[in-house]
Amino acid sequence: MNILEKVVQKVLEDQQNIRLIRELLQTLYTSLCTLVQRVGKSVLVGNINMWVHRMESILHWQQQLNNIQITRPAFKGTTLTDLPLCLQLNIMQRLSDGRDLVSLGQVAPDLQVLSEDRLLWKKLCQYHFTDRQIRKRLILSDKGQLDWKKMYFKLIRCYPRKEQYGDTLQLCRHCHILSWKGTDHPCTANNPETCSTSLSPQEFINLFRF
C-alpha cells in the first residue's frame, strides 16, 4: 500500500500514465471486494477492518486521479499535426496500444482520419496476435473488407496482447543473479552473454513462488 501511494503521488505530480494506474487500482479494489465479502477471513492477513480501511484509501486515490486536470504547456513550436502526413502516420505506427491510437485520433480532425487507417490496425493486430488467432476472429466491413480495428478490440478481449517493457530484469542461469538489462555482473561462465534471460514482471513474481 505504501508503494501504491508513492506511485499515485508520482502520477498526480507528473500527470503521466494516469490510465494505467487507474486500471491497476480498479483491479486491486475489485479483487479485495471479492476477498473481503467471501473468503477474506481465511486469505487476508490481519484484521478485516484494516483491509476495509485500505479499500477506502484506494477509493480516495481513484477520486484524486479522476480530478486531475491536464495542464497543456504553452508550446508554440512545431506540433504533430504540423508534420507531413507520412511522418504523422509513421509515428502512429510506433504505438502498441489501440486505445492510445483512438485517444490520439480525438486530438484533432486530421489525426482522426489517420487513426482510422486500415494498415495501422492491421499491423497492430499482427504485432500482438498470431495468424491463427486472427483467422478465428475475422470481421468484415460493409464494403466486404476486413475491419482490422474491430478485430483488434475483439482480439484483446479473447487473447493476451504481446507484452512490452521499457526495461527488463535479466536472470543469469549460471550464477542465478538478477541484474538490469545492459548492466554486467561478474559471471564465471565461459560465455556470460548466452546465460542471461529476460524476465517479464510475471516471471519475476514467479521466482518467489514455492
GUZA-646260 format. One record per atom (N, C-alpha, C): residue number from 1; x, y, z. Coordinates in nm, 2 decimals, decimal comma. Layout:
N
i_x_y_z
NUM_X_Y_Z
...
// end
This chain:
210
i_x_y_z
1_0,08_-0,12_0,00
1_0,00_0,00_0,00
1_0,09_0,13_0,00
2_0,20_0,12_0,07
2_0,29_0,23_0,07
2_0,35_0,26_-0,07
3_0,38_0,15_-0,14
3_0,44_0,16_-0,27
3_0,33_0,22_-0,36
4_0,21_0,17_-0,35
4_0,10_0,22_-0,43
4_0,08_0,37_-0,41
5_0,08_0,41_-0,28
5_0,06_0,55_-0,25
5_0,17_0,64_-0,32
6_0,30_0,59_-0,32
6_0,40_0,67_-0,38
6_0,38_0,68_-0,53
7_0,33_0,57_-0,59
7_0,31_0,56_-0,73
7_0,20_0,66_-0,77
8_0,09_0,66_-0,69
8_-0,02_0,76_-0,71
8_0,03_0,90_-0,70
9_0,11_0,93_-0,60
9_0,16_1,07_-0,58
9_0,24_1,11_-0,70
10_0,32_1,01_-0,75
10_0,41_1,04_-0,87
10_0,32_1,07_-0,99
11_0,21_1,00_-1,01
11_0,12_1,02_-1,12
11_0,05_1,15_-1,11
12_0,01_1,19_-0,99
12_-0,05_1,32_-0,97
12_0,04_1,43_-1,00
13_0,17_1,41_-0,97
13_0,27_1,52_-0,99
13_0,30_1,53_-1,14
14_0,33_1,42_-1,20
14_0,37_1,42_-1,34
14_0,26_1,42_-1,45
15_0,14_1,38_-1,40
15_0,02_1,36_-1,49
15_0,06_1,27_-1,61
16_0,13_1,16_-1,58
16_0,16_1,06_-1,68
16_0,11_0,93_-1,63
17_0,08_0,84_-1,73
17_0,04_0,70_-1,70
17_-0,09_0,70_-1,61
18_-0,17_0,80_-1,63
18_-0,29_0,80_-1,55
18_-0,38_0,68_-1,57
19_-0,40_0,65_-1,70
19_-0,49_0,54_-1,73
19_-0,44_0,40_-1,67
20_-0,31_0,38_-1,68
20_-0,26_0,26_-1,63
20_-0,28_0,24_-1,48
21_-0,25_0,35_-1,40
21_-0,26_0,33_-1,26
21_-0,41_0,33_-1,22
22_-0,50_0,39_-1,30
22_-0,64_0,37_-1,27
22_-0,69_0,23_-1,28
23_-0,64_0,17_-1,39
23_-0,67_0,03_-1,42
23_-0,62_-0,06_-1,31
24_-0,50_-0,03_-1,26
24_-0,44_-0,11_-1,16
24_-0,52_-0,10_-1,03
25_-0,55_0,02_-0,99
25_-0,63_0,04_-0,87
25_-0,77_-0,03_-0,88
26_-0,83_-0,02_-0,99
26_-0,96_-0,08_-1,01
26_-0,96_-0,23_-1,00
27_-0,85_-0,29_-1,06
27_-0,83_-0,43_-1,05
27_-0,81_-0,48_-0,90
28_-0,73_-0,40_-0,83
28_-0,70_-0,43_-0,69
28_-0,82_-0,42_-0,61
29_-0,90_-0,31_-0,63
29_-1,02_-0,29_-0,55
29_-1,12_-0,40_-0,57
30_-1,14_-0,44_-0,70
30_-1,23_-0,54_-0,73
30_-1,19_-0,67_-0,66
31_-1,06_-0,70_-0,66
31_-1,01_-0,83_-0,60
31_-1,03_-0,83_-0,45
32_-1,00_-0,71_-0,39
32_-1,02_-0,70_-0,25
32_-1,17_-0,71_-0,20
33_-1,26_-0,65_-0,29
33_-1,40_-0,67_-0,26
33_-1,44_-0,81_-0,25
34_-1,39_-0,89_-0,35
34_-1,43_-1,03_-0,35
34_-1,37_-1,10_-0,23
35_-1,25_-1,07_-0,19
35_-1,19_-1,14_-0,08
35_-1,26_-1,10_0,05
36_-1,28_-0,97_0,07
36_-1,34_-0,93_0,20
36_-1,49_-0,98_0,21
37_-1,56_-0,99_0,10
37_-1,70_-1,03_0,11
37_-1,72_-1,18_0,12
38_-1,62_-1,26_0,07
38_-1,64_-1,40_0,06
38_-1,54_-1,48_0,14
39_-1,41_-1,48_0,10
39_-1,31_-1,57_0,17
39_-1,21_-1,49_0,24
40_-1,23_-1,37_0,27
40_-1,13_-1,28_0,33
40_-1,07_-1,33_0,46
41_-1,15_-1,38_0,55
41_-1,11_-1,43_0,68
41_-1,00_-1,54_0,67
42_-1,01_-1,62_0,57
42_-0,92_-1,73_0,55
42_-0,80_-1,70_0,46
43_-0,80_-1,58_0,39
43_-0,70_-1,55_0,30
43_-0,62_-1,43_0,34
44_-0,69_-1,32_0,37
44_-0,62_-1,19_0,40
44_-0,56_-1,20_0,54
45_-0,44_-1,14_0,55
45_-0,36_-1,14_0,67
45_-0,39_-1,02_0,75
46_-0,43_-1,03_0,88
46_-0,46_-0,92_0,96
46_-0,61_-0,90_0,98
47_-0,65_-0,80_1,05
47_-0,78_-0,76_1,09
47_-0,86_-0,72_0,96
48_-0,98_-0,77_0,94
48_-1,06_-0,74_0,82
48_-1,09_-0,59_0,81
49_-1,10_-0,53_0,92
49_-1,13_-0,38_0,92
49_-1,01_-0,30_0,87
50_-0,89_-0,36_0,88
50_-0,78_-0,29_0,83
50_-0,78_-0,29_0,67
51_-0,83_-0,41_0,62
51_-0,84_-0,42_0,47
51_-0,95_-0,33_0,42
52_-1,06_-0,31_0,50
52_-1,17_-0,22_0,46
52_-1,11_-0,08_0,45
53_-1,03_-0,04_0,55
53_-0,97_0,09_0,55
53_-0,88_0,11_0,43
54_-0,80_0,00_0,39
54_-0,72_0,01_0,27
54_-0,80_0,03_0,15
55_-0,91_-0,04_0,14
55_-1,00_-0,02_0,03
55_-1,05_0,12_0,02
56_-1,08_0,19_0,13
56_-1,12_0,33_0,13
56_-1,01_0,42_0,08
57_-0,88_0,38_0,11
57_-0,77_0,45_0,06
57_-0,76_0,44_-0,09
58_-0,79_0,33_-0,14
58_-0,79_0,31_-0,29
58_-0,89_0,39_-0,35
59_-1,01_0,40_-0,30
59_-1,12_0,48_-0,35
59_-1,08_0,63_-0,35
60_-1,01_0,67_-0,24
60_-0,96_0,81_-0,23
60_-0,86_0,84_-0,34
61_-0,77_0,74_-0,37
61_-0,67_0,76_-0,47
61_-0,74_0,77_-0,61
62_-0,84_0,69_-0,63
62_-0,91_0,69_-0,76
62_-0,98_0,82_-0,78
63_-1,04_0,88_-0,67
63_-1,10_1,01_-0,68
63_-1,00_1,12_-0,72
64_-0,88_1,11_-0,66
64_-0,78_1,21_-0,69
64_-0,74_1,20_-0,83
65_-0,73_1,08_-0,89
65_-0,69_1,06_-1,03
65_-0,80_1,11_-1,12
66_-0,92_1,09_-1,08
66_-1,04_1,14_-1,16
66_-1,04_1,29_-1,16
67_-0,99_1,35_-1,06
67_-1,00_1,50_-1,05
67_-0,88_1,57_-1,12
68_-0,79_1,49_-1,18
68_-0,67_1,55_-1,24
68_-0,72_1,64_-1,36
69_-0,67_1,76_-1,36
69_-0,69_1,85_-1,48
69_-0,56_1,86_-1,55
70_-0,55_1,80_-1,67
70_-0,43_1,80_-1,75
70_-0,40_1,95_-1,79
71_-0,28_1,99_-1,76
71_-0,24_2,13_-1,79
71_-0,15_2,12_-1,92
72_-0,20_2,19_-2,02
72_-0,12_2,19_-2,15
72_-0,01_2,29_-2,15
73_0,11_2,25_-2,18
73_0,22_2,35_-2,18
73_0,20_2,45_-2,29
74_0,24_2,58_-2,27
74_0,23_2,68_-2,37
74_0,35_2,67_-2,47
75_0,32_2,58_-2,56
75_0,43_2,55_-2,66
75_0,39_2,60_-2,80
76_0,47_2,68_-2,86
76_0,44_2,75_-2,98
76_0,53_2,70_-3,10
77_0,60_2,59_-3,07
77_0,68_2,53_-3,18
77_0,60_2,44_-3,27
78_0,67_2,35_-3,34
78_0,61_2,25_-3,43
78_0,54_2,15_-3,35
79_0,42_2,12_-3,39
79_0,33_2,02_-3,33
79_0,32_1,89_-3,42
80_0,26_1,79_-3,37
80_0,25_1,67_-3,45
80_0,17_1,69_-3,58
81_0,07_1,77_-3,58
81_-0,01_1,80_-3,70
81_0,06_1,89_-3,80
82_0,17_1,95_-3,76
82_0,25_2,03_-3,85
82_0,34_1,95_-3,94
83_0,36_1,82_-3,90
83_0,45_1,74_-3,97
83_0,38_1,68_-4,10
84_0,45_1,64_-4,20
84_0,39_1,58_-4,32
84_0,31_1,46_-4,28
85_0,21_1,43_-4,35
85_0,12_1,32_-4,32
85_0,19_1,18_-4,31
86_0,29_1,16_-4,40
86_0,37_1,04_-4,39
86_0,44_1,02_-4,26
87_0,49_1,13_-4,20
87_0,56_1,13_-4,07
87_0,46_1,11_-3,96
88_0,35_1,17_-3,97
88_0,24_1,15_-3,87
88_0,20_1,00_-3,86
89_0,18_0,94_-3,98
89_0,14_0,80_-3,99
89_0,26_0,71_-3,93
90_0,38_0,75_-3,96
90_0,49_0,67_-3,92
90_0,50_0,67_-3,76
91_0,47_0,79_-3,70
91_0,47_0,80_-3,56
91_0,36_0,71_-3,50
92_0,24_0,72_-3,56
92_0,13_0,64_-3,51
92_0,16_0,49_-3,52
93_0,24_0,45_-3,61
93_0,28_0,31_-3,62
93_0,36_0,26_-3,51
94_0,42_0,35_-3,43
94_0,50_0,32_-3,32
94_0,42_0,29_-3,19
95_0,29_0,32_-3,20
95_0,20_0,30_-3,08
95_0,17_0,15_-3,08
96_0,18_0,09_-2,96
96_0,15_-0,05_-2,95
96_0,02_-0,08_-2,88
97_-0,06_0,02_-2,84
97_-0,19_0,00_-2,78
97_-0,29_0,07_-2,86
98_-0,39_0,00_-2,90
98_-0,50_0,06_-2,98
98_-0,58_0,17_-2,91
99_-0,58_0,16_-2,78
99_-0,65_0,27_-2,70
99_-0,58_0,40_-2,72
100_-0,44_0,40_-2,73
100_-0,36_0,52_-2,75
100_-0,39_0,57_-2,89
101_-0,41_0,49_-2,98
101_-0,44_0,53_-3,12
101_-0,57_0,60_-3,13
102_-0,67_0,54_-3,06
102_-0,80_0,61_-3,05
102_-0,80_0,74_-2,98
103_-0,72_0,75_-2,87
103_-0,71_0,88_-2,80
103_-0,64_0,98_-2,88
104_-0,54_0,94_-2,96
104_-0,47_1,04_-3,04
104_-0,56_1,09_-3,15
105_-0,65_1,00_-3,20
105_-0,74_1,04_-3,31
105_-0,84_1,14_-3,26
106_-0,86_1,16_-3,13
106_-0,96_1,25_-3,07
106_-0,90_1,39_-3,05
107_-0,77_1,40_-3,08
107_-0,70_1,53_-3,06
107_-0,73_1,63_-3,16
108_-0,74_1,59_-3,29
108_-0,76_1,68_-3,40
108_-0,83_1,60_-3,51
109_-0,91_1,67_-3,59
109_-0,98_1,60_-3,71
109_-0,89_1,53_-3,80
110_-0,77_1,60_-3,83
110_-0,68_1,53_-3,92
110_-0,62_1,40_-3,87
111_-0,60_1,40_-3,74
111_-0,54_1,28_-3,67
111_-0,65_1,18_-3,66
112_-0,78_1,22_-3,65
112_-0,89_1,12_-3,65
112_-0,89_1,04_-3,78
113_-0,87_1,11_-3,89
113_-0,87_1,04_-4,02
113_-0,75_0,94_-4,03
114_-0,64_0,99_-3,99
114_-0,52_0,90_-3,99
114_-0,53_0,78_-3,90
115_-0,60_0,80_-3,78
115_-0,61_0,69_-3,68
115_-0,70_0,58_-3,73
116_-0,78_0,61_-3,84
116_-0,87_0,50_-3,89
116_-0,80_0,43_-4,00
117_-0,68_0,45_-4,03
117_-0,61_0,39_-4,14
117_-0,61_0,23_-4,12
118_-0,65_0,16_-4,22
118_-0,66_0,01_-4,20
118_-0,53_-0,05_-4,18
119_-0,42_0,00_-4,25
119_-0,29_-0,06_-4,23
119_-0,24_-0,05_-4,09
120_-0,27_0,07_-4,02
120_-0,23_0,08_-3,88
120_-0,29_-0,03_-3,80
121_-0,42_-0,05_-3,81
121_-0,48_-0,15_-3,73
121_-0,44_-0,30_-3,77
122_-0,41_-0,31_-3,90
122_-0,37_-0,45_-3,94
122_-0,23_-0,48_-3,88
123_-0,14_-0,38_-3,88
123_-0,01_-0,41_-3,82
123_-0,02_-0,43_-3,67
124_-0,11_-0,36_-3,61
124_-0,13_-0,37_-3,46
124_-0,18_-0,51_-3,43
125_-0,28_-0,56_-3,51
125_-0,33_-0,70_-3,49
125_-0,22_-0,80_-3,51
126_-0,14_-0,78_-3,62
126_-0,03_-0,88_-3,65
126_0,08_-0,87_-3,55
127_0,10_-0,76_-3,48
127_0,20_-0,75_-3,38
127_0,17_-0,82_-3,26
128_0,04_-0,81_-3,21
128_0,00_-0,87_-3,09
128_-0,05_-1,01_-3,10
129_-0,10_-1,05_-3,21
129_-0,17_-1,18_-3,22
129_-0,11_-1,27_-3,34
130_-0,13_-1,40_-3,32
130_-0,08_-1,49_-3,42
130_-0,18_-1,49_-3,54
131_-0,14_-1,55_-3,65
131_-0,23_-1,56_-3,77
131_-0,35_-1,65_-3,74
132_-0,32_-1,75_-3,66
132_-0,43_-1,84_-3,62
132_-0,54_-1,77_-3,54
133_-0,49_-1,69_-3,45
133_-0,59_-1,61_-3,36
133_-0,67_-1,52_-3,45
134_-0,60_-1,45_-3,54
134_-0,67_-1,35_-3,63
134_-0,77_-1,42_-3,72
135_-0,74_-1,54_-3,77
135_-0,83_-1,61_-3,86
135_-0,96_-1,65_-3,79
136_-0,95_-1,67_-3,66
136_-1,06_-1,71_-3,58
136_-1,16_-1,59_-3,55
137_-1,11_-1,47_-3,56
137_-1,19_-1,35_-3,53
137_-1,20_-1,25_-3,64
138_-1,22_-1,31_-3,76
138_-1,24_-1,22_-3,88
138_-1,37_-1,14_-3,88
139_-1,36_-1,01_-3,91
139_-1,48_-0,93_-3,91
139_-1,48_-0,85_-4,04
140_-1,59_-0,86_-4,12
140_-1,59_-0,78_-4,25
140_-1,67_-0,65_-4,23
141_-1,62_-0,55_-4,30
141_-1,69_-0,42_-4,30
141_-1,81_-0,43_-4,40
142_-1,88_-0,32_-4,41
142_-1,99_-0,31_-4,50
142_-1,95_-0,32_-4,65
143_-1,82_-0,28_-4,67
143_-1,76_-0,29_-4,80
143_-1,70_-0,42_-4,84
144_-1,71_-0,52_-4,74
144_-1,66_-0,65_-4,77
144_-1,51_-0,66_-4,74
145_-1,45_-0,56_-4,67
145_-1,31_-0,57_-4,64
145_-1,30_-0,61_-4,49
146_-1,18_-0,66_-4,46
146_-1,15_-0,69_-4,32
146_-1,15_-0,56_-4,23
147_-1,23_-0,56_-4,13
147_-1,23_-0,44_-4,04
147_-1,13_-0,47_-3,93
148_-1,01_-0,42_-3,95
148_-0,90_-0,45_-3,86
148_-0,91_-0,39_-3,72
149_-0,98_-0,27_-3,72
149_-0,99_-0,20_-3,59
149_-1,09_-0,28_-3,50
150_-1,20_-0,32_-3,56
150_-1,30_-0,40_-3,48
150_-1,23_-0,53_-3,44
151_-1,16_-0,59_-3,53
151_-1,09_-0,72_-3,50
151_-0,99_-0,70_-3,38
152_-0,92_-0,59_-3,38
152_-0,82_-0,57_-3,27
152_-0,89_-0,57_-3,14
153_-1,00_-0,49_-3,12
153_-1,07_-0,48_-2,99
153_-1,14_-0,61_-2,96
154_-1,17_-0,69_-3,06
154_-1,23_-0,82_-3,03
154_-1,12_-0,92_-2,99
155_-1,01_-0,91_-3,05
155_-0,90_-1,00_-3,02
155_-0,84_-0,98_-2,88
156_-0,84_-0,85_-2,83
156_-0,78_-0,82_-2,70
156_-0,88_-0,87_-2,59
157_-1,00_-0,89_-2,62
157_-1,10_-0,95_-2,53
157_-1,08_-1,10_-2,52
158_-1,02_-1,16_-2,62
158_-1,01_-1,30_-2,62
158_-0,87_-1,36_-2,59
159_-0,77_-1,28_-2,63
159_-0,63_-1,32_-2,61
159_-0,54_-1,22_-2,54
160_-0,44_-1,26_-2,47
160_-0,35_-1,16_-2,41
160_-0,26_-1,09_-2,52
161_-0,24_-0,96_-2,51
161_-0,16_-0,89_-2,60
161_-0,01_-0,92_-2,57
162_0,07_-0,89_-2,67
162_0,22_-0,90_-2,66
162_0,27_-0,80_-2,56
163_0,34_-0,84_-2,46
163_0,39_-0,75_-2,36
163_0,51_-0,67_-2,40
164_0,51_-0,55_-2,36
164_0,63_-0,46_-2,39
164_0,67_-0,39_-2,26
165_0,80_-0,38_-2,25
165_0,86_-0,32_-2,13
165_0,98_-0,23_-2,17
166_0,98_-0,11_-2,11
166_1,09_-0,02_-2,14
166_1,22_-0,07_-2,09
167_1,22_-0,15_-1,97
167_1,34_-0,20_-1,92
167_1,31_-0,33_-1,85
168_1,39_-0,43_-1,86
168_1,36_-0,56_-1,80
168_1,48_-0,61_-1,72
169_1,45_-0,70_-1,62
169_1,55_-0,77_-1,54
169_1,60_-0,89_-1,62
170_1,73_-0,92_-1,60
170_1,79_-1,03_-1,66
170_1,83_-1,13_-1,55
171_1,80_-1,26_-1,57
171_1,84_-1,37_-1,48
171_1,95_-1,45_-1,54
172_2,06_-1,45_-1,47
172_2,18_-1,53_-1,52
172_2,15_-1,68_-1,48
173_2,14_-1,77_-1,57
173_2,11_-1,91_-1,54
173_2,23_-1,98_-1,48
174_2,35_-1,92_-1,50
174_2,47_-1,98_-1,45
174_2,49_-1,94_-1,30
175_2,48_-1,81_-1,27
175_2,51_-1,75_-1,14
175_2,38_-1,74_-1,06
176_2,27_-1,74_-1,12
176_2,14_-1,72_-1,06
176_2,14_-1,58_-0,99
177_2,19_-1,48_-1,07
177_2,19_-1,34_-1,02
177_2,10_-1,26_-1,11
178_2,02_-1,17_-1,05
178_1,94_-1,07_-1,12
178_2,01_-0,94_-1,14
179_1,99_-0,89_-1,26
179_2,06_-0,76_-1,30
179_1,97_-0,69_-1,40
180_1,98_-0,56_-1,41
180_1,91_-0,49_-1,51
180_1,97_-0,51_-1,65
181_1,89_-0,51_-1,75
181_1,94_-0,53_-1,89
181_2,04_-0,42_-1,92
182_2,15_-0,46_-1,98
182_2,25_-0,36_-2,01
182_2,36_-0,34_-1,91
183_2,34_-0,40_-1,79
183_2,44_-0,40_-1,69
183_2,51_-0,53_-1,67
184_2,64_-0,54_-1,63
184_2,71_-0,66_-1,62
184_2,73_-0,70_-1,48
185_2,75_-0,83_-1,46
185_2,78_-0,88_-1,33
185_2,90_-0,98_-1,34
186_2,98_-1,00_-1,24
186_3,10_-1,08_-1,25
186_3,07_-1,23_-1,27
187_3,02_-1,26_-1,39
187_2,98_-1,40_-1,42
187_3,10_-1,49_-1,45
188_3,10_-1,61_-1,40
188_3,21_-1,71_-1,41
188_3,19_-1,80_-1,53
189_3,09_-1,78_-1,60
189_3,06_-1,87_-1,72
189_3,16_-1,83_-1,83
190_3,18_-1,93_-1,92
190_3,27_-1,91_-2,03
190_3,21_-1,81_-2,13
191_3,08_-1,81_-2,15
191_3,01_-1,72_-2,24
191_2,89_-1,66_-2,16
192_2,92_-1,55_-2,08
192_2,82_-1,49_-2,00
192_2,70_-1,44_-2,07
193_2,72_-1,39_-2,20
193_2,61_-1,33_-2,27
193_2,51_-1,43_-2,31
194_2,54_-1,56_-2,31
194_2,44_-1,66_-2,35
194_2,37_-1,71_-2,23
195_2,40_-1,67_-2,11
195_2,34_-1,72_-1,99
195_2,22_-1,63_-1,94
196_2,21_-1,51_-1,99
196_2,11_-1,42_-1,94
196_1,98_-1,44_-2,01
197_1,87_-1,44_-1,93
197_1,74_-1,45_-1,99
197_1,65_-1,33_-1,93
198_1,58_-1,26_-2,02
198_1,49_-1,15_-1,98
198_1,37_-1,21_-1,91
199_1,34_-1,13_-1,80
199_1,22_-1,17_-1,72
199_1,11_-1,07_-1,73
200_0,99_-1,12_-1,76
200_0,87_-1,03_-1,75
200_0,84_-1,01_-1,61
201_0,75_-0,91_-1,58
201_0,71_-0,89_-1,44
201_0,65_-1,02_-1,37
202_0,57_-1,09_-1,45
202_0,51_-1,21_-1,40
202_0,61_-1,32_-1,37
203_0,71_-1,33_-1,46
203_0,81_-1,43_-1,44
203_0,90_-1,39_-1,32
204_0,92_-1,26_-1,29
204_0,99_-1,22_-1,17
204_0,91_-1,26_-1,05
205_0,78_-1,24_-1,05
205_0,69_-1,28_-0,93
205_0,70_-1,43_-0,91
206_0,70_-1,50_-1,02
206_0,70_-1,65_-1,01
206_0,83_-1,70_-0,94
207_0,93_-1,62_-0,94
207_1,06_-1,67_-0,87
207_1,03_-1,69_-0,72
208_0,94_-1,62_-0,67
208_0,91_-1,62_-0,53
208_0,81_-1,72_-0,49
209_0,76_-1,80_-0,58
209_0,65_-1,90_-0,55
209_0,72_-2,03_-0,51
210_0,67_-2,09_-0,41
210_0,73_-2,22_-0,36
210_0,66_-2,34_-0,43
// end
